[in-house]
Amino acid sequence: MNSSTRGAVHLGALIAFGCGSSNEVVGTPSDAGTERDIVRLDAPTLDTQPTDSQTEPSMDAPMMDSVDLPREADGPLTASSCLIRGFVHPLDIGPDYDQFMPVVGSHCLGTNHQAIDRIERVVFLGDSVTVGSPPTGMGDYYRVRLANALADRFGLARPDVLWQTVNIFNGRTFVQQSGAFASCAEWGANARDLPGAGQLAECFPDGMRDQRTLVIITIGGNDVGNIHERGTNDESVTTLWDATRAFVQQLRDTASWLVEPGRFPNGGFVVFGNMYEFTDATADTASCPAAAATGMSGTWDDPIALRDMVVWANEEYMRIATDTRTDMIFMLEHFCGHGFHHDDPAAPCYRGPGTARWFDDTCIHPNPTGHGVIADMFSAVVAE
């Protein structure tokens, strides 16, 4: 594996993840700075069509045909065999999820640790990816599309238009609860905004915990963006490792609280996303014209350290999913190739001619197609 290439990939990942940063250490990344070999397999191309903004995603129609998925000769589908699919170039980069032995869904869109059924209440937590933001219209936000699909699947009361709409003055939905759905997500949220007196306290009052609950989360992009900015201002690598461990611990604290025995007496389930980026593994932030205006510029003196923080954080997200028996969708891997180098044959994540871009002009948020894809990914994990 070429270390300079991998460093460029995750430099791009770190500086582009942001969407708008408890200091307990999860563990020391003892393999920081080392290379890992990822299995290479010949696999069919992921052929995801843009989602019609007027069509709700089907909970029973994952984006790919599981019949054609590559499988290990004597065992289940692995993350590595799933996640090298669909790229023109042999892909030997990325986090090593299989070290944690996750159960991967047949759709290759995420893990399959839970049998999610008979849901009575759905709660959305996290950042602006979950809330939704202009220029995408509210009907295309993944949160709204997924809520409607889940309402149909589980026979739930749909949320009203005030829940679907974002209040641009506070970056939240106009109402927190509507129908069987709640949202405490907020523009600019960091992982520290979830546990303790944060979004968990807001969205899970004692009187509502007896409902069988599904929790959907996107978080971490703003934490990574903050770490990148601090690194460009010459903050020490040691301090930034502490910040990386801290935000990962905050997600772990959140997941652990949600799955604590007795928290939801009638059952509770959690699905969260990992962290995507817009440069298609090129680290070329200038590929998005708005990047400089939103502060995503500048470089680190030690890009290898930057890479290692991102690799470790994504791997720890998977460790959290396997430890807590919750589920994670592979946003990083499936969005790679659909960023601002989607039409660049030299990009590591190039998927071929005609590949659509899934990011809007803010660089860091999904466009309507991207929101539809995220809704489909969460839907597939819930459905299997």
N, C-alpha and C positions, 0 to 999 in steps of 0.2 A: 504494500500500500504506500502511496506517495504521501509523505507527511506534509509537504508544502501544499498539496492540493486539499488535503483534509483540513488543514488550518484555514485555508481560504473559505472552504464551505462553511465552517462554523464561525468564522469571523462575520460572514454575511448573515448567518443565522442570528448571532447575538445582537448585532446592531439593528436588525430589521424586525425583531420580534414584537416590539412595543406596540401597545394599543392606546395610548393617551400621552416602596421597597419595603419576648420571643427570640431570641438569639440562640436558642438551644441548637446544638449541632446534631445533624442527622447522622453523620459519620464522615470519616476522612476519606476523600477520594484517593485511595492509595495507588491507583493506576494512572493518575493524572500525568499526561505527557507521553504515555505509551500508546502504541498502535494496536488495533485489534483487527483480526481478519474476519470479514463478513463473507458468508457463503455466496457463491455466484451460481445461479441457475438460469437456464434458458426458460423464459416465461412469456405468456401472452401479454399483449399490451392492455393496459387499463384504458378503456374507451368510454370515458364519461362524457355524456352529452350535456350541453348547457341546460339548466333547469328553466323551464318556462315560468316567467314571473307570475303568471296567473294560475299555475297548476300546483296543487299541494303535493308534497312528496308522499309516495306510497310507503307505508310501514312494511309491506311485504315484497317490495321490489328493490333489493339492494342494487348498487351501481354496477356490479359485475356478476358474471355467471360463475357460481362456485364449482360447476362441473369441470371447468377448464383450469382450476387452480393447481399449481405445482404442489406436490406432497412429498414428504420424506418417504423413503422406501419402507421403513419399518416403524413409523410413528406418525404423530399428528403434524398438521401444518405448523410451521414455525414463523416467527416474526421476520427472520432474515429471508426466508424463501418467499414470503408475501411481499416484502417491501422493496425488493429489487425489480419488481414487475413494472413494465410499461416504459422503460427508459431505452433510448437508442444506444447509449454507451453502457458498457458493463459498469455497474454501480457497486463500488466497494467501499463506500463511505457511510457514516452515520452511527448513531448509538447502537450498542450491543444490548438489545432487549432480551435475547434468549438466555442470557446468563441467569435471569430470574425465573426461567421456565414458565412464561405466561401461557395461558390457554388462548389461542388466537381464533377469532371467528372465521367461519368458512368464507365470508365475504372479504376478508383481509383488510377491513376498514378499522378494526379495533379488536380488543380482547373479548373473551366470552367467559367471564367468571361468575355471572349471575343469571338466574332464570327470572327475568323481570315480568311479573304478571299481576293482574287484579289491582292495578294502580288506582288510587282514589284522589291523590293530590300530586301536583308537579311543581317543583320549585327551581327557578333559575338563579344561579349565583355567578358573580364574576365581574368582568370588565366590559368595555365597549363593544367587543365582538358579540357578546351576548345581548347587551342592550339594543344594539343597532345604532347606526349613525348615517347622516347624510353623506353623499348624495343618494344613497340607496333609500327607496321608499319603504314605509313601515310594513307593507304587505309582503315585502321580500326579505325581511329580517329572518335569519334562521330561527330565532326564538319564536316568532309568530307562526312560521311555517310548521315548525316542529310541534308547537302547541296544538295547532289544528289537526295535525296527523295523529297526535296522541289522544286528543279528544275523541276522534273517530275510532281509534283502536280500542280504547278502554271505556267508551261510553260516558265521557266526562262532559261537564258543562264548559263550553268554550269561553275564552276571555273576551271582554268587550273592547271597544275601540280605544278607550282610555288606557287600558293595560297595554295595548299594542303600540301606543304612541309614546315617543320619547319627549320629555320636557327638556328642551335644550338649555334651560337655565340651571338645572341641577344634574343633568346627564342620567336621569332615571326615568322609569315609566311614570306616567301621570298618576296611576293608582298602583299600589303594590300587589293587591289581591283582586282577582276577578274570576268568577266561575271556579274551576278546580285548580287554578294556576296562580302562582305568586312569582314575583321577580324582585330581588334585592340587588341585582347587578347595577353597576354604576360606571360611567365613563371615568377612565383614569385609575380604576381600582387596582391595588396591589394585593399580593397574597396575604399581607398582614391585615387587610380589611375583611377577611373572611372569619377567622375564629374569634373566640372570646366574646367581646361586646360588639362585634362587627355584624356582618351580614347573617351569620348563623343566629345570633340573638334576635335580629329583626324578623327573620322569615320563619322561625320555628318557635312560636310561643307555646307554652305548655299545653294549652287547650287544643292545639291542632296536631299534636304528635301521635294521636291515636289513629290517624288516617294512614293507610298504606301509601308510602311516599316515594317518589322518584326525584332525585336531585341531579340537575344538569349544570356543569361548570366549565367556563373557560377562564383561565387565570395564568399569570406569569409573564405575559408580554411586557407589561409596564415595569415589572421588577428587572427583567433583563435589560430593557432600555435604560433604566436608571443606572444599572451596573456599568453598561457601556459608557454612558456619559461621564460617570465618575472616573472611569479608566482613562478617558481622553484628557481629564484634568489632572493626571499623574497621581491619582490615589494609589496606594500600595496594593500589590497583588494579594498580599495576606489579608488586608481589610476587605477586598472584594470577594475573596473566597468565603470569608465569614458572611458577607451579605448573600452570597449564592446559597450557602448552607441554610441561612435563616429563612429565605423565602420558600425553599423546598420544605423545610420543617413546618412552615405555616400551612402549606397544602396538606402535609401529613397530619398535622393537628386537626385540620378540618375534616379530612376523610375519617380519621380515627374517632372523632366526636360523632360523626354521622352514623357510623356502624357500631357504636358501643352497644352492647346487649341491653335491651330495654329502652333504648332511645325512641324507637318506633315500635311499640308493642305488637302491632299488626304487620310489620315488615317495612323495610326501607332499602333503597337501592341508590347507587351513586355512579354516574358516568361523567368523566371529565376529558378534556382535550389536552394534548401536548402542545408545543409552541411552534408555530410556523414562521416562515420568513419570505420576503418578496424578491430576493435577488437570484433565485434558482441556483443556489450554491456557488455563486460567482463572487460574492462579497462586494459587488458593484452597486453601492447604494445610489450612485448618480444615475442609474438606469431608471429610477423613478424621479421625475422632475421635482416633485414636492419634498424630496428627502431632506435637502439642505434647509428648507424653510421650516421643517418640523424638528430640526435639531439632530437629525440622524447623519451627522458627518463627523469627521475626526477619526484618528486612528490610535491604536494602542502601541506602546513601545514593545510590548510582549504579546503578540497575537497568538502565540501558542497557549499562553495562560488563558486567554479569552476563549479559544476553541475548547480547551479542556473544561472550563466552567460550563459551557453550553452542553457539551457531550454528557458530562456528569449529571447536570440538572435534568436532562431529558431521560437519562437512564434511571434516575431516582424517581421520576414520575412513574415509570413502569414498576419500580420496586414498591412504591406506594400502592399501586393497583393490585399487585400480586400479594403483598402483605395483608391488605385490608379486604381482599376479595371483592374489590370494586372494579370498574372497567375504564379503559382509556381508549380514545379514538386517535388514529394516527394522522393528525392534521399536518404536522411537519412534513411527513413523507409524501402524502398525497397532494399537497399543495406545491411541492417542489417540482418545477417544470411548468407551473401555471402562473409564474410571477412575471416580472418585467424583462426577463430573458427567455420568455416562452417561445420566441421565434428565432433563437440563437442556436444554431446547430453545434456550436462549440461549448455550450453550457453543460456542466456535468449532469444536470437533471433534464436535458432536452428530451422531449417525448415525441418529436416528429412534426412535420408541417401541419398547419391548421389547428394546432393546440391553442385552446382558449386561455386568456388571462382571467384569473379568479380574484384579483385584487382591484380595488378602486383607486382613484387618483390621489388619495391620501397616503398611499403606499402600504399602509399597515392594516387596513380594514378590507373585508371581502366586498366584492361587487355583488349584484343580485345573483349571478351564477355561483359565485363562491359561497354565498349564504345558503343557496339551495343545496350545494354539495355538503356543507356542514350539517344541515338538517338531515340529509340522506344518510350521512355517516352515523349520527346519533340514532336515527331511526333503525338502521340495520343492526346496531348493537342491542338496542332495546328489543327488537323483534326476534332475534335468534335465541 
